[in-house]
């Protein structure tokens, strides 16, 4: 372990819950920021209607075959 000596300063029963708790808080803050600052994400969760594709242009008529 690269930083194994940290546990001589901080007890693992205190340090690990603080680490995991801070990761959880940061993840919640990031998700809240995405929900509040984008227009597409709430629509995605609400099941917004998909944008209809434009109708395809008709194919040009083929030239008559020569005999």
Secondary structure, DSSP 8 states (H G I E B T S, - for coil): -TTGGGGGTS-HHHHHHHHHHHHHHHHHHHHHHHHHH-SHHHHHHHT--------------------
